Amino acid sequence: MNAELIGKKAIVTGGASGIGRATVTALIDQGAAVAVLDRDEAGARSAAEEGRRKGGDAVAYTIDLADTKLIPTIVERVIQQFGRIDILVNAAGVAGRFQTLVEQEESDWDFIHTVNLKALMLMMKYVARHMIDRGGGGRIVNISSSSAFRARQSPIAYASSKAAVVQLTRSAAAELAKYDINVNAVAPGITATGMTRVLGDTEALQRIASSGPLENLFHRVSMPEDVAAAIVFLCLPGSRQITGQTIHTSAGAVV
Ligand SMILES: NC(=O)c1ccc[n+]([C@@H]2O[C@H](COP(=O)([O-])OP(=O)(O)OC[C@H]3O[C@@H](n4cnc5c(N)ncnc54)[C@H](O)[C@@H]3O)[C@@H](O)[C@H]2O)c1
């Protein structure tokens, strides 16, 4: 395979685990240098070390994105390190406790929307400013969820935050197209990661993907690499005409 992202500099939030981590690996395979941002210090460090072992350039940064005032500084630190940013993947996210509307606690609602939506918006804001200042061009990929397209079987705060990511992606795509910046989203279905570990092991997730409200057309749980493949596609030269879109990697759970 030809590496198509040689010389490109990327940020992956949530890069310590699951979909973000698989994206770090896939971007490195394509030749990009990657800044791994995560609140999990050991996980971020090991993801970056793994990238360097493969011969890539990867640096770990520990940040709790819920502390949103830290975001401009961390973006600046990555620019200092790499000289520029070409790609932003916003994969950090939290599911929160399963709460219905009538149970919803305000503090949980605020926390989930801060991490899944506000921090994602601020990462886009500061990275897009940098991309514009250095003459334009760039790719932004946000991780939504099939929960954004379903009215049942999802915590409502999570579903709401992920639906907002879809529209934020569309609005940002419309705003940033004149700077040649593509903004897209990926909406995974049930994927075997740290987030879904509470539901059981991969076998248990496979059963969930095979029947009931979360079942998909292939009756197949996704692996982080399945989602990372779509994310990386949206960073490659061949996807330059795609913007404002949400690609579903849910094996047809949402059609
Ligand atoms: N796993 C699924 O079934 C599934 C389905 C749809 C969407 N998603 C989305 O995919 C994305 C990746 O999640 P995953 O499934 O790989 O889960 P994961 O738990 O394996 O990875 C999420 C990563 O985000 C990091 N993170 C969480 N909160 C953070 C914060 N405040 N600051 C910094 N880092 C933080 C975690 O430390 C972790 O490394 C999330 O946005 C999630 O909502 C997952």
Ligand as a Chemical Component Dictionary entry (heavy atoms), coordinates in Angstrom:
data_LIG
# 
_chem_comp.id                   LIG 
_chem_comp.type                 NON-POLYMER 
_chem_comp.pdbx_formal_charge   0 
_chem_comp.three_letter_code    LIG 
# 
loop_
_chem_comp_atom.comp_id 
_chem_comp_atom.atom_id 
_chem_comp_atom.alt_atom_id 
_chem_comp_atom.type_symbol 
_chem_comp_atom.charge 
_chem_comp_atom.model_Cartn_x 
_chem_comp_atom.model_Cartn_y 
_chem_comp_atom.model_Cartn_z 
_chem_comp_atom.pdbx_ordinal 
LIG N1  N1  N 0  -17.870 1.824  20.807 1  
LIG C1  C1  C 0  -19.020 2.060  20.198 2  
LIG O1  O1  O 0  -19.894 1.178  20.082 3  
LIG C2  C2  C 0  -19.293 3.441  19.639 4  
LIG C3  C3  C 0  -20.441 3.593  18.842 5  
LIG C4  C4  C 0  -20.708 4.848  18.312 6  
LIG C5  C5  C 0  -19.865 5.902  18.571 7  
LIG N2  N2  N 1  -18.764 5.734  19.352 8  
LIG C6  C6  C 0  -17.898 6.893  19.570 9  
LIG O2  O2  O 0  -16.573 6.596  19.182 10 
LIG C7  C7  C 0  -15.673 7.458  19.865 11 
LIG C8  C8  C 0  -14.527 6.631  20.433 12 
LIG O3  O3  O 0  -15.025 5.829  21.492 13 
LIG P1  P1  P 0  -14.588 4.311  21.686 14 
LIG O4  O4  O 0  -15.759 3.481  21.417 15 
LIG O5  O5  O -1 -13.329 4.068  20.976 16 
LIG O6  O6  O 0  -14.407 4.269  23.279 17 
LIG P2  P2  P 0  -13.099 4.209  24.192 18 
LIG O7  O7  O 0  -13.612 4.409  25.567 19 
LIG O8  O8  O 0  -12.325 2.984  23.885 20 
LIG O9  O9  O 0  -12.245 5.467  23.719 21 
LIG C9  C9  C 0  -12.603 6.783  24.064 22 
LIG C10 C10 C 0  -11.351 7.541  24.407 23 
LIG O10 O10 O 0  -11.719 8.898  24.702 24 
LIG C11 C11 C 0  -10.996 9.294  25.847 25 
LIG N3  N3  N 0  -11.715 10.355 26.548 26 
LIG C12 C12 C 0  -12.939 10.295 27.090 27 
LIG N4  N4  N 0  -13.223 11.435 27.727 28 
LIG C13 C13 C 0  -12.146 12.241 27.583 29 
LIG C14 C14 C 0  -11.825 13.537 28.053 30 
LIG N5  N5  N 0  -12.662 14.228 28.837 31 
LIG N6  N6  N 0  -10.628 14.068 27.725 32 
LIG C15 C15 C 0  -9.747  13.361 26.976 33 
LIG N7  N7  N 0  -9.993  12.117 26.523 34 
LIG C16 C16 C 0  -11.179 11.565 26.833 35 
LIG C17 C17 C 0  -10.900 8.038  26.698 36 
LIG O11 O11 O 0  -9.859  8.140  27.670 37 
LIG C18 C18 C 0  -10.652 6.982  25.648 38 
LIG O12 O12 O 0  -9.264  6.805  25.396 39 
LIG C19 C19 C 0  -16.498 8.161  20.933 40 
LIG O13 O13 O 0  -16.791 9.471  20.492 41 
LIG C20 C20 C 0  -17.760 7.335  21.006 42 
LIG O14 O14 O 0  -18.852 8.094  21.440 43 
LIG C21 C21 C 0  -18.456 4.519  19.896 44 
# 
loop_
_chem_comp_bond.comp_id 
_chem_comp_bond.atom_id_1 
_chem_comp_bond.atom_id_2 
_chem_comp_bond.value_order 
_chem_comp_bond.pdbx_ordinal 
LIG N1  C1  SING 1  
LIG C1  O1  DOUB 2  
LIG C1  C2  SING 3  
LIG C2  C3  SING 4  
LIG C2  C21 DOUB 5  
LIG C3  C4  DOUB 6  
LIG C4  C5  SING 7  
LIG C5  N2  DOUB 8  
LIG N2  C6  SING 9  
LIG N2  C21 SING 10 
LIG C6  O2  SING 11 
LIG C6  C20 SING 12 
LIG O2  C7  SING 13 
LIG C7  C8  SING 14 
LIG C7  C19 SING 15 
LIG C8  O3  SING 16 
LIG O3  P1  SING 17 
LIG P1  O4  DOUB 18 
LIG P1  O5  SING 19 
LIG P1  O6  SING 20 
LIG O6  P2  SING 21 
LIG P2  O7  DOUB 22 
LIG P2  O8  SING 23 
LIG P2  O9  SING 24 
LIG O9  C9  SING 25 
LIG C9  C10 SING 26 
LIG C10 O10 SING 27 
LIG C10 C18 SING 28 
LIG O10 C11 SING 29 
LIG C11 N3  SING 30 
LIG C11 C17 SING 31 
LIG N3  C12 SING 32 
LIG N3  C16 SING 33 
LIG C12 N4  DOUB 34 
LIG N4  C13 SING 35 
LIG C13 C14 SING 36 
LIG C13 C16 DOUB 37 
LIG C14 N5  SING 38 
LIG C14 N6  DOUB 39 
LIG N6  C15 SING 40 
LIG C15 N7  DOUB 41 
LIG N7  C16 SING 42 
LIG C17 O11 SING 43 
LIG C17 C18 SING 44 
LIG C18 O12 SING 45 
LIG C19 O13 SING 46 
LIG C19 C20 SING 47 
LIG C20 O14 SING 48 
# 
